[in-house]
């Protein structure tokens, strides 16, 4: 199948992938643009997994101020090179993550970062709910585990649904960006300030 240069350019503009990768993906998808995007995303995710061990020493600190100065966020997002750190797509990613933090108010970066006492307190609350529910005791642990998974999905930044596209998590957003830049990208830390807190 003949793939036009216009289609290759459009795919490259939409994904940030290389010209040859775009052409190969379009050929594999038989000219279907959305199918080619899915192919590139899948390849990018696989490459991102390989990059997980590399050092990310460059990057940017982004900020976001919301509600007329009532909520503010600082976030540090790292990448491997200064070239990517200065790229407009990377800068937009940093802004999007900061805006997401302002809107979704995550407690920690990932589930492993939650303080043990907070996790135990949540578990205790859910166990008390089970005692009051009248459900059989032999299923309490399973229900509590399910409620803890929901707690992590709502409270851990990387597991939260991304506010601009709830079909993906923040982790997937970062993995997709890593796939299109060819570099390891990670959120190192963040702080959210709210007036009066």
Backbone as ProteinMPNN parsed JSONL, in Angstrom:
{"seq_chain_A": "XXXXXXXXXXXXXXXXXXXXXXXXXXXXXXXXXXXXXXXXXXXXXXXXXXXXXXXXXXXXXXXXXXXXXXXXXXXXXXXXXXXXXXXXXXXXXXXXXXXXXXXXXXXXXXXXXXXXXXXXXXXXXXXXXXXXXXXXXXXXXXXXXXXXXXXXXXXXXXXXXXXXXXXXXXXXXXXXXXXXXXXXXXXXXXXXXXXXX", "coords_chain_A": {"N_chain_A": [[0.851, -1.188, 0.0], [0.518, 2.218, -0.812], [1.767, 4.922, 0.959], [1.096, 8.242, 1.665], [3.185, 11.198, 1.742], [2.014, 13.297, 3.043], [0.257, 12.058, 4.858], [2.128, 10.752, 6.477], [3.436, 12.953, 7.563], [1.323, 14.142, 8.97], [0.815, 12.154, 10.899], [3.26, 12.175, 12.218], [3.239, 14.786, 13.257], [1.13, 14.537, 15.039], [2.027, 12.593, 16.835], [4.773, 12.857, 17.368], [6.654, 10.988, 16.731], [9.379, 9.426, 14.845], [9.974, 9.925, 11.27], [10.326, 7.543, 9.691], [9.383, 5.617, 11.458], [6.709, 6.439, 11.608], [5.855, 6.067, 8.956], [6.168, 3.27, 8.727], [4.333, 2.422, 10.677], [1.923, 3.37, 9.596], [1.831, 1.838, 7.272], [1.626, -0.71, 8.408], [-0.85, -0.438, 9.608], [-2.431, -0.267, 7.439], [-2.943, 2.243, 6.297], [-4.73, 3.441, 8.073], [-5.166, 6.061, 10.191], [-5.768, 6.338, 13.002], [-5.342, 3.716, 13.839], [-2.613, 3.512, 13.303], [-1.638, 5.331, 15.151], [-2.258, 3.979, 17.524], [-0.556, 1.759, 17.23], [1.966, 3.032, 17.322], [1.806, 4.068, 19.915], [1.764, 1.72, 21.437], [4.281, 0.651, 20.809], [5.837, 2.72, 21.787], [5.281, 2.557, 24.537], [6.464, 0.11, 25.125], [9.133, 0.71, 24.578], [9.494, 2.697, 26.487], [9.413, 1.239, 28.844], [11.843, -0.094, 28.674], [13.526, 2.062, 29.011], [13.355, 2.67, 31.673], [15.385, 2.272, 33.559], [17.268, 4.209, 33.056], [19.005, 7.333, 33.741], [17.393, 10.346, 34.669], [18.179, 13.413, 34.534], [17.739, 15.98, 33.688], [15.157, 18.416, 32.993], [12.194, 20.085, 34.184], [10.794, 22.525, 36.41], [7.541, 23.076, 37.066], [4.702, 25.284, 37.373], [1.411, 26.038, 38.613], [-1.329, 28.091, 39.004], [-4.482, 28.456, 40.447], [-7.995, 29.315, 40.573], [-7.994, 32.13, 41.045], [-5.684, 32.555, 42.577], [-6.021, 30.968, 44.821], [-5.326, 28.268, 44.904], [-2.252, 26.647, 44.445], [0.405, 25.05, 42.64], [3.511, 23.359, 42.59], [5.63, 21.462, 40.591], [8.06, 18.975, 39.861], [9.347, 17.685, 36.989], [11.194, 15.274, 35.386], [13.576, 14.563, 32.758], [15.78, 13.101, 30.276], [17.487, 14.718, 28.68], [18.523, 18.119, 28.006], [17.59, 19.097, 25.639], [15.072, 17.846, 25.219], [13.836, 18.795, 27.529], [13.474, 21.492, 26.959], [11.674, 21.388, 24.933], [8.514, 22.136, 23.46], [6.341, 20.35, 23.73], [7.086, 18.848, 25.958], [7.164, 20.85, 27.898], [4.465, 21.505, 27.907], [3.434, 19.122, 28.898], [4.435, 19.217, 31.534], [3.02, 21.458, 32.469], [0.407, 20.464, 32.224], [0.438, 18.355, 34.081], [0.872, 19.763, 36.459], [-1.507, 21.274, 36.515], [-3.333, 19.178, 36.715], [-2.689, 18.198, 39.278], [-3.488, 20.373, 40.836], [-6.248, 20.24, 40.428], [-7.0, 17.57, 41.139], [-5.878, 16.954, 43.593], [-3.84, 14.994, 44.69], [-2.567, 12.695, 47.202], [-0.088, 11.476, 47.397], [2.783, 10.61, 45.342], [2.948, 7.927, 44.321], [1.534, 4.698, 45.218], [3.338, 3.422, 46.926], [4.477, 5.484, 48.322], [2.785, 6.385, 50.299], [2.246, 7.287, 53.694], [2.665, 4.837, 56.251], [0.982, 4.903, 58.493], [-1.248, 6.322, 57.561], [-2.256, 4.558, 55.61], [-2.925, 2.371, 57.245], [-4.867, 3.588, 58.841], [-6.875, 4.138, 56.932], [-7.496, 1.494, 56.156], [-8.5, 0.6, 58.625], [-10.809, 2.188, 58.897], [-12.313, 1.185, 56.753], [-12.623, -1.474, 57.574], [-14.196, -1.127, 59.866], [-16.484, -0.157, 58.618], [-17.274, -2.489, 57.351], [-17.923, -4.11, 59.546], [-20.212, -2.815, 60.41], [-21.839, -3.191, 58.243], [-23.104, -5.627, 58.064], [-22.404, -7.656, 56.406], [-21.068, -10.95, 55.611], [-18.346, -12.075, 57.633], [-16.26, -13.486, 56.453], [-15.834, -12.353, 53.927], [-14.929, -9.812, 54.277], [-12.16, -9.0, 54.154], [-11.58, -9.142, 51.425], [-13.315, -7.216, 50.374], [-12.373, -4.945, 51.727], [-9.786, -4.831, 50.621], [-10.475, -4.209, 47.97], [-11.619, -1.678, 48.362], [-9.331, -0.327, 49.207], [-7.809, -0.375, 46.866], [-9.353, 1.336, 45.309], [-9.036, 3.658, 46.822], [-6.268, 4.135, 46.443], [-6.282, 4.601, 43.666], [-7.688, 6.955, 43.576], [-6.104, 8.659, 45.082], [-3.309, 8.483, 44.643], [-1.035, 10.095, 42.65], [0.056, 9.048, 40.158], [-1.73, 7.028, 39.583], [-4.179, 8.174, 39.285], [-7.034, 9.044, 37.25], [-6.394, 11.003, 34.418], [-7.151, 14.422, 34.406], [-7.794, 15.874, 32.053], [-8.252, 13.898, 30.241], [-9.952, 11.386, 31.137], [-9.854, 8.717, 30.366], [-7.321, 7.747, 30.459], [-4.6, 7.14, 32.763], [-2.504, 9.249, 34.856], [-0.007, 8.095, 34.902], [-0.05, 6.702, 32.444], [-0.217, 8.876, 30.694], [2.335, 9.99, 31.084], [3.914, 7.833, 30.252], [3.172, 7.708, 27.544], [4.18, 10.191, 26.694], [6.875, 9.743, 27.145], [7.284, 7.72, 25.292], [6.942, 9.149, 22.895], [8.986, 11.04, 23.003], [11.24, 9.542, 23.269], [12.712, 9.329, 25.546], [13.356, 8.743, 29.055], [10.899, 9.795, 31.27], [9.864, 11.288, 34.24], [7.879, 12.061, 37.127], [9.212, 13.747, 39.746], [8.667, 15.04, 42.209], [6.111, 16.862, 44.002], [4.246, 19.705, 45.159], [1.338, 20.908, 46.614], [-0.455, 23.774, 47.237], [-3.012, 25.2, 49.163], [-5.073, 27.897, 49.853], [-5.444, 28.755, 53.204], [-5.058, 26.178, 54.155]], "CA_chain_A": [[0.0, 0.0, 0.0], [1.286, 3.459, -0.926], [1.472, 5.874, 2.041], [1.475, 9.586, 1.201], [4.042, 12.003, 2.625], [1.095, 14.122, 3.842], [-0.198, 11.231, 5.98], [3.277, 10.534, 7.367], [3.657, 14.222, 8.275], [0.224, 14.311, 9.933], [1.05, 11.224, 12.002], [4.418, 12.676, 12.966], [2.78, 15.965, 14.003], [0.23, 14.1, 16.115], [2.667, 11.698, 17.805], [6.162, 13.2, 17.664], [7.528, 9.86, 16.371], [10.221, 9.645, 13.671], [9.333, 9.764, 9.96], [10.329, 6.142, 9.267], [8.456, 4.907, 12.358], [5.351, 6.814, 11.209], [5.548, 5.403, 7.682], [6.005, 1.835, 9.004], [3.088, 2.237, 11.419], [0.824, 3.569, 8.654], [1.785, 0.657, 6.401], [1.11, -1.82, 9.203], [-2.27, -0.168, 9.876], [-3.088, -0.174, 6.125], [-3.357, 3.623, 6.054], [-5.651, 3.94, 9.1], [-4.429, 6.989, 11.058], [-5.955, 5.999, 14.415], [-4.66, 2.438, 14.05], [-1.173, 3.794, 13.326], [-1.36, 5.967, 16.441], [-2.267, 2.895, 18.524], [0.678, 0.981, 17.036], [3.085, 3.829, 17.847], [1.678, 4.143, 21.38], [2.17, 0.42, 21.989], [5.743, 0.572, 20.684], [6.403, 3.709, 22.705], [5.176, 2.029, 25.899], [7.484, -0.931, 25.267], [10.44, 1.384, 24.662], [9.546, 3.417, 27.766], [9.747, 0.25, 29.878], [13.285, -0.332, 28.573], [14.232, 3.265, 29.468], [13.067, 2.905, 33.092], [16.607, 2.251, 34.364], [18.166, 5.315, 32.705], [18.969, 8.52, 34.61], [16.684, 11.522, 34.166], [18.769, 14.506, 35.321], [17.274, 17.264, 33.172], [13.722, 18.538, 33.185], [11.653, 21.411, 34.471], [9.877, 22.734, 37.518], [6.394, 23.802, 36.546], [3.778, 25.801, 38.384], [0.048, 26.298, 38.166], [-2.116, 28.83, 39.989], [-5.882, 28.265, 40.091], [-9.037, 29.983, 41.371], [-7.598, 33.475, 41.451], [-4.626, 32.529, 43.578], [-6.4, 30.201, 46.012], [-4.62, 26.984, 44.852], [-1.03, 26.71, 43.66], [1.14, 23.788, 42.553], [4.856, 23.263, 42.028], [5.922, 20.067, 40.25], [9.326, 18.73, 39.182], [9.266, 16.589, 36.025], [12.542, 15.058, 34.872], [13.816, 13.847, 31.509], [17.2, 12.782, 30.154], [18.301, 15.733, 28.008], [18.075, 19.501, 27.992], [16.866, 19.262, 24.376], [13.671, 17.486, 25.47], [13.316, 19.676, 28.586], [13.09, 22.773, 26.356], [10.687, 21.107, 23.903], [7.186, 22.66, 23.807], [5.465, 19.258, 24.177], [7.482, 18.508, 27.327], [6.706, 21.959, 28.743], [3.009, 21.354, 28.028], [3.226, 17.99, 29.808], [4.678, 19.715, 32.892], [1.867, 22.313, 32.822], [-0.774, 19.601, 32.384], [0.566, 17.617, 35.343], [0.65, 20.736, 37.538], [-2.942, 21.574, 36.527], [-3.998, 17.982, 37.234], [-2.469, 18.156, 40.731], [-4.355, 21.402, 41.428], [-7.648, 19.803, 40.35], [-7.277, 16.251, 41.721], [-5.35, 16.935, 44.963], [-3.297, 13.699, 45.113], [-1.914, 12.65, 48.514], [1.29, 11.038, 47.199], [3.13, 10.333, 43.954], [2.514, 6.561, 44.017], [1.025, 4.025, 46.417], [4.448, 3.089, 47.83], [4.876, 6.691, 49.054], [1.829, 6.739, 51.35], [2.704, 6.949, 55.051], [2.075, 3.586, 56.743], [-0.116, 5.18, 59.423], [-2.414, 6.714, 56.764], [-2.782, 3.325, 55.005], [-3.575, 1.595, 58.314], [-6.075, 4.306, 59.248], [-7.873, 3.88, 55.895], [-7.912, 0.09, 56.309], [-9.308, 0.527, 59.836], [-12.116, 2.774, 58.594], [-13.038, 0.245, 55.886], [-12.989, -2.651, 58.379], [-15.338, -0.713, 60.696], [-17.643, -0.122, 57.729], [-17.683, -3.884, 57.123], [-18.596, -4.584, 60.768], [-21.537, -2.196, 60.456], [-22.6, -3.505, 57.027], [-23.854, -6.87, 58.179], [-21.908, -8.644, 55.439], [-20.36, -12.05, 56.279], [-16.965, -11.722, 57.993], [-15.283, -14.137, 55.576], [-15.569, -11.566, 52.715], [-14.489, -8.472, 54.66], [-10.815, -8.674, 53.671], [-11.643, -8.937, 49.983], [-13.973, -5.919, 50.161], [-11.433, -3.915, 52.196], [-8.739, -4.727, 49.594], [-11.064, -3.49, 46.84], [-11.745, -0.269, 48.747], [-7.977, 0.233, 49.233], [-7.435, -0.145, 45.465], [-10.06, 2.556, 44.899], [-8.369, 4.75, 47.537], [-5.01, 4.431, 45.737], [-6.608, 5.16, 42.354], [-8.167, 8.323, 43.773], [-5.197, 9.474, 45.889], [-1.927, 8.415, 44.171], [-0.967, 10.874, 41.411], [0.288, 8.254, 38.947], [-2.859, 6.123, 39.351], [-5.412, 8.944, 39.078], [-7.418, 9.341, 35.87], [-5.928, 12.343, 34.029], [-8.344, 15.285, 34.37], [-8.125, 16.292, 30.692], [-8.662, 12.696, 29.504], [-10.123, 10.367, 32.181], [-9.661, 7.361, 29.847], [-5.95, 7.324, 30.761], [-4.076, 7.59, 34.051], [-1.351, 10.14, 34.748], [1.118, 7.223, 34.536], [-0.129, 6.453, 30.993], [0.132, 10.147, 30.061], [3.789, 10.104, 31.133], [4.45, 6.763, 29.397], [2.973, 8.137, 26.156], [5.149, 11.266, 26.433], [8.179, 9.092, 27.088], [7.334, 7.022, 24.014], [7.087, 10.079, 21.769], [10.27, 11.756, 23.074], [12.356, 8.596, 23.257], [13.47, 9.49, 26.786], [12.694, 8.47, 30.326], [10.276, 10.973, 31.877], [9.267, 10.929, 35.525], [7.565, 13.111, 38.089], [10.052, 13.527, 40.927], [7.984, 15.492, 43.43], [5.161, 17.953, 43.806], [3.659, 20.325, 46.345], [0.102, 21.62, 46.318], [-0.807, 24.721, 48.29], [-4.369, 25.729, 49.089], [-5.238, 28.995, 50.803], [-6.096, 28.385, 54.454], [-4.74, 24.81, 54.601]], "C_chain_A": [[0.891, 1.244, 0.0], [0.827, 4.44, 0.156], [1.957, 7.252, 1.609], [2.338, 10.303, 2.243], [3.179, 12.868, 3.539], [0.609, 13.341, 5.071], [0.918, 10.991, 6.995], [3.507, 11.786, 8.201], [2.575, 14.433, 9.339], [0.43, 13.412, 11.156], [2.213, 11.685, 12.869], [4.019, 13.882, 13.82], [1.925, 15.568, 15.197], [0.939, 13.305, 17.203], [4.071, 12.101, 18.214], [7.135, 12.081, 17.333], [8.32, 10.199, 15.113], [9.484, 9.341, 12.376], [9.238, 8.29, 9.547], [9.386, 5.307, 10.145], [7.009, 5.177, 11.95], [4.949, 6.094, 9.923], [5.294, 3.907, 7.907], [4.69, 1.563, 9.725], [1.878, 2.393, 10.505], [0.699, 2.375, 7.706], [1.186, -0.536, 7.145], [-0.39, -1.682, 9.446], [-3.073, -0.012, 8.585], [-3.696, 1.22, 5.895], [-4.288, 4.218, 7.09], [-4.874, 4.774, 10.131], [-4.546, 6.608, 12.53], [-5.278, 4.679, 14.767], [-3.161, 2.625, 14.142], [-0.777, 4.451, 14.644], [-1.314, 4.917, 17.543], [-0.997, 2.054, 18.44], [1.865, 1.732, 17.626], [3.021, 3.941, 19.37], [2.146, 2.849, 22.027], [3.684, 0.266, 21.923], [6.419, 1.535, 21.65], [6.37, 3.23, 24.141], [6.226, 0.957, 26.14], [8.875, -0.314, 25.395], [10.586, 2.107, 25.994], [9.917, 2.473, 28.897], [11.251, -0.042, 29.863], [14.091, 0.848, 29.122], [14.129, 3.473, 30.976], [14.328, 2.965, 33.949], [17.529, 3.438, 34.096], [17.972, 6.491, 33.657], [18.222, 9.66, 33.928], [17.141, 12.711, 35.013], [18.374, 15.896, 34.84], [15.78, 17.363, 33.451], [13.305, 19.957, 33.473], [10.828, 21.373, 35.753], [8.746, 23.591, 36.96], [5.506, 24.278, 37.677], [2.411, 26.012, 37.757], [-0.682, 26.989, 39.304], [-3.57, 28.805, 39.534], [-6.784, 29.072, 41.027], [-8.57, 31.327, 41.916], [-6.587, 33.501, 42.576], [-4.963, 31.748, 44.831], [-5.743, 28.818, 46.072], [-3.393, 27.16, 43.971], [-0.284, 25.387, 43.726], [2.545, 24.044, 42.012], [5.114, 21.784, 41.778], [7.26, 19.992, 39.536], [9.156, 17.496, 38.299], [10.632, 16.473, 35.366], [12.53, 14.312, 33.546], [15.332, 13.666, 31.384], [18.052, 13.897, 29.565], [17.671, 17.116, 28.098], [17.264, 19.781, 26.733], [15.383, 18.962, 24.573], [13.065, 18.431, 26.507], [12.835, 21.009, 28.024], [12.008, 22.623, 25.291], [9.297, 21.566, 24.375], [6.246, 21.559, 24.312], [5.796, 18.854, 25.612], [6.992, 19.588, 28.286], [5.191, 21.884, 28.952], [2.666, 20.211, 28.974], [3.395, 18.448, 31.262], [3.505, 20.58, 33.355], [0.627, 21.471, 33.08], [-0.73, 18.839, 33.707], [0.321, 18.555, 36.525], [-0.842, 21.077, 37.661], [-3.732, 20.396, 37.096], [-3.881, 17.917, 38.758], [-3.36, 19.183, 41.432], [-5.801, 20.907, 41.486], [-7.922, 18.552, 41.175], [-6.74, 16.069, 43.139], [-4.837, 15.555, 45.403], [-2.582, 13.809, 46.455], [-0.428, 12.33, 48.37], [1.515, 10.755, 45.718], [2.636, 8.952, 43.524], [2.169, 5.85, 45.314], [2.132, 3.688, 47.412], [4.867, 4.276, 48.702], [3.906, 7.081, 50.166], [2.418, 6.399, 52.717], [1.943, 5.73, 55.577], [0.887, 3.851, 57.668], [-1.39, 5.6, 58.685], [-3.071, 5.478, 56.141], [-3.528, 2.506, 56.06], [-4.866, 2.255, 58.777], [-7.207, 4.067, 58.237], [-8.417, 2.455, 56.006], [-8.846, -0.067, 57.515], [-10.71, 1.063, 59.618], [-12.944, 1.792, 57.765], [-13.457, -1.011, 56.652], [-14.187, -2.329, 59.281], [-16.613, -0.654, 59.854], [-18.178, -1.535, 57.483], [-18.414, -4.442, 58.336], [-20.028, -4.074, 60.828], [-22.433, -2.65, 59.302], [-23.47, -4.745, 57.143], [-23.435, -7.936, 57.176], [-21.141, -9.732, 56.178], [-18.866, -11.713, 56.468], [-15.942, -12.326, 57.038], [-15.008, -13.37, 54.277], [-15.063, -10.153, 53.016], [-13.147, -8.104, 54.039], [-10.809, -8.367, 52.175], [-12.258, -7.568, 49.663], [-13.051, -4.78, 50.583], [-10.315, -3.728, 51.175], [-9.241, -3.959, 48.377], [-11.205, -2.003, 47.13], [-10.373, 0.409, 48.797], [-7.485, 0.512, 47.809], [-8.084, 1.138, 44.953], [-9.421, 3.783, 45.555], [-7.074, 5.142, 46.821], [-5.287, 5.092, 44.385], [-7.076, 6.61, 42.461], [-7.104, 9.232, 44.382], [-3.737, 9.452, 45.452], [-1.857, 9.072, 42.8], [-0.874, 9.993, 40.177], [-0.87, 7.317, 38.614], [-4.172, 6.86, 39.083], [-5.748, 9.048, 37.596], [-7.025, 10.786, 35.554], [-7.141, 13.247, 33.802], [-8.738, 15.721, 32.962], [-8.563, 15.119, 29.81], [-8.788, 11.543, 30.496], [-9.978, 8.92, 31.695], [-8.253, 6.837, 30.113], [-5.561, 7.819, 32.15], [-2.929, 8.568, 33.805], [-0.114, 9.319, 34.373], [1.133, 6.958, 33.029], [0.221, 7.709, 30.21], [1.647, 10.295, 29.985], [4.444, 9.049, 30.244], [4.312, 7.135, 27.929], [3.973, 9.234, 25.787], [6.557, 10.699, 26.313], [8.346, 8.367, 25.763], [7.562, 7.97, 22.857], [8.409, 10.841, 21.817], [11.461, 10.82, 22.963], [13.203, 8.68, 24.512], [12.642, 9.062, 27.985], [12.154, 9.795, 30.864], [9.657, 10.515, 33.185], [8.943, 12.168, 36.338], [8.386, 12.803, 39.33], [9.327, 13.887, 42.215], [7.016, 16.617, 43.081], [4.713, 18.476, 45.163], [2.43, 21.097, 45.888], [-0.229, 22.508, 47.508], [-2.26, 25.157, 48.078], [-4.517, 26.772, 50.187], [-5.995, 28.517, 52.041], [-5.799, 26.978, 54.938], [-3.426, 24.796, 55.366]], "O_chain_A": [[1.888, 1.31, 0.72], [-0.36, 4.749, 0.256], [3.116, 7.406, 1.226], [2.238, 10.053, 3.445], [3.56, 13.144, 4.677], [0.554, 13.879, 6.177], [0.693, 11.02, 8.205], [3.746, 11.698, 9.405], [2.866, 14.848, 10.461], [0.246, 13.842, 12.295], [2.162, 11.598, 14.096], [4.421, 13.981, 14.979], [1.995, 16.2, 16.251], [0.519, 13.326, 18.36], [4.525, 11.728, 19.296], [8.326, 12.201, 17.62], [7.982, 11.14, 14.395], [8.501, 8.6, 12.368], [8.182, 7.842, 9.101], [8.687, 4.418, 9.658], [6.18, 4.267, 11.945], [3.839, 5.574, 9.815], [4.346, 3.34, 7.363], [4.005, 0.586, 9.422], [0.913, 1.638, 10.62], [-0.41, 1.951, 7.379], [0.36, -1.273, 6.607], [-1.115, -2.676, 9.487], [-4.254, 0.333, 8.624], [-4.803, 1.355, 5.374], [-4.614, 5.402, 7.001], [-4.028, 4.246, 10.853], [-3.539, 6.559, 13.237], [-4.71, 4.531, 15.849], [-2.5, 1.982, 14.957], [0.288, 4.165, 15.192], [-0.433, 4.956, 18.402], [-0.428, 1.68, 19.466], [2.677, 1.149, 18.345], [4.053, 3.913, 20.041], [2.842, 2.872, 23.042], [4.302, -0.199, 22.881], [7.441, 1.211, 22.254], [7.316, 3.463, 24.894], [6.815, 0.89, 27.219], [9.689, -0.751, 26.209], [11.673, 2.133, 26.571], [10.65, 2.853, 29.809], [11.86, -0.218, 30.918], [15.196, 0.668, 29.634], [14.769, 4.381, 31.506], [14.337, 3.648, 34.973], [18.484, 3.649, 34.844], [16.926, 6.632, 34.292], [18.408, 9.903, 32.735], [16.572, 12.987, 36.07], [18.647, 16.886, 35.519], [15.207, 16.476, 34.083], [13.966, 20.913, 33.066], [10.254, 20.35, 36.126], [8.973, 24.688, 36.449], [5.547, 23.75, 38.788], [2.275, 26.145, 36.541], [-0.654, 26.52, 40.441], [-3.865, 29.096, 38.375], [-6.382, 29.456, 42.125], [-8.734, 31.621, 43.1], [-6.633, 34.38, 43.437], [-4.246, 31.859, 45.826], [-5.609, 28.247, 47.154], [-3.471, 27.744, 42.891], [-0.33, 24.687, 44.737], [2.736, 24.843, 41.096], [4.852, 20.948, 42.643], [7.569, 20.841, 38.701], [8.861, 16.405, 38.787], [11.166, 17.455, 34.85], [11.616, 13.544, 33.247], [16.079, 14.038, 32.289], [19.227, 14.016, 29.912], [16.457, 17.261, 28.247], [16.351, 20.607, 26.753], [14.53, 19.739, 24.142], [11.906, 18.826, 26.38], [11.89, 21.596, 28.551], [11.481, 23.621, 24.799], [8.949, 21.403, 25.545], [5.445, 21.797, 25.215], [4.896, 18.551, 26.396], [6.468, 19.283, 29.357], [4.696, 22.167, 30.042], [1.724, 20.311, 29.76], [2.583, 18.101, 32.12], [3.047, 20.455, 34.491], [-0.117, 21.72, 34.029], [-1.754, 18.697, 34.375], [-0.359, 18.186, 37.482], [-1.376, 21.158, 38.767], [-4.678, 20.584, 37.86], [-4.856, 17.618, 39.448], [-3.921, 18.903, 42.492], [-6.496, 21.129, 42.477], [-8.954, 18.465, 41.84], [-7.118, 15.113, 43.818], [-5.338, 14.999, 46.38], [-2.058, 14.865, 46.808], [0.398, 12.845, 49.124], [0.566, 10.671, 44.938], [1.983, 8.817, 42.489], [2.479, 6.349, 46.396], [1.89, 3.671, 48.619], [5.543, 4.088, 49.714], [4.181, 8.023, 50.908], [3.024, 5.34, 52.883], [0.735, 5.606, 55.377], [-0.101, 3.117, 57.638], [-2.493, 5.277, 59.126], [-4.296, 5.361, 56.141], [-4.624, 2.006, 55.806], [-5.846, 1.572, 59.072], [-8.35, 3.825, 58.624], [-9.626, 2.231, 55.956], [-9.851, -0.774, 57.443], [-11.687, 0.479, 60.087], [-14.127, 1.587, 58.035], [-14.533, -1.553, 56.403], [-15.085, -3.156, 59.442], [-17.686, -1.048, 60.31], [-19.39, -1.745, 57.416], [-19.403, -5.16, 58.193], [-20.941, -4.792, 61.237], [-23.654, -2.51, 59.376], [-24.451, -4.899, 56.415], [-24.047, -9.002, 57.108], [-20.612, -9.479, 57.261], [-18.223, -11.148, 55.584], [-14.874, -11.75, 56.829], [-14.046, -13.692, 53.58], [-14.799, -9.383, 52.092], [-13.004, -7.026, 53.462], [-10.124, -7.452, 51.719], [-11.774, -6.853, 48.785], [-12.952, -3.768, 49.889], [-9.929, -2.595, 50.886], [-8.509, -3.145, 47.813], [-10.946, -1.166, 46.266], [-10.258, 1.59, 48.469], [-6.819, 1.52, 47.57], [-7.451, 1.929, 44.254], [-9.282, 4.826, 44.917], [-6.808, 6.326, 46.614], [-4.598, 6.039, 44.005], [-6.878, 7.399, 41.537], [-7.178, 10.451, 44.224], [-2.979, 10.333, 45.858], [-2.554, 8.647, 41.879], [-1.649, 10.171, 39.238], [-0.982, 6.858, 37.478], [-5.164, 6.241, 38.696], [-4.843, 9.13, 36.765], [-7.299, 11.69, 36.343], [-8.063, 12.869, 33.079], [-9.925, 15.922, 32.703], [-9.172, 15.321, 28.759], [-7.831, 10.791, 30.683], [-9.978, 7.995, 32.507], [-8.005, 5.636, 30.008], [-6.121, 8.794, 32.651], [-2.443, 8.697, 32.682], [0.733, 9.789, 33.613], [2.193, 6.985, 32.404], [0.882, 7.628, 29.175], [2.186, 10.679, 28.947], [5.424, 9.341, 29.557], [5.234, 6.907, 27.146], [4.547, 9.213, 24.698], [7.337, 11.136, 25.467], [9.426, 8.393, 25.172], [8.297, 7.641, 21.927], [8.909, 11.254, 20.771], [12.561, 11.243, 22.607], [14.314, 8.149, 24.538], [11.413, 9.022, 27.942], [12.871, 10.794, 30.904], [9.001, 9.475, 33.236], [9.631, 13.185, 36.255], [8.269, 11.72, 39.902], [9.365, 13.137, 43.191], [7.096, 17.231, 42.017], [4.793, 17.78, 46.176], [2.472, 21.841, 44.908], [-0.276, 22.045, 48.647], [-2.678, 25.445, 46.956], [-4.121, 26.537, 51.328], [-7.074, 27.936, 51.924], [-6.239, 26.603, 56.025], [-2.989, 23.739, 55.821]]}, "name": "protein", "num_of_chains": 1, "seq": "XXXXXXXXXXXXXXXXXXXXXXXXXXXXXXXXXXXXXXXXXXXXXXXXXXXXXXXXXXXXXXXXXXXXXXXXXXXXXXXXXXXXXXXXXXXXXXXXXXXXXXXXXXXXXXXXXXXXXXXXXXXXXXXXXXXXXXXXXXXXXXXXXXXXXXXXXXXXXXXXXXXXXXXXXXXXXXXXXXXXXXXXXXXXXXXXXXXXX"}
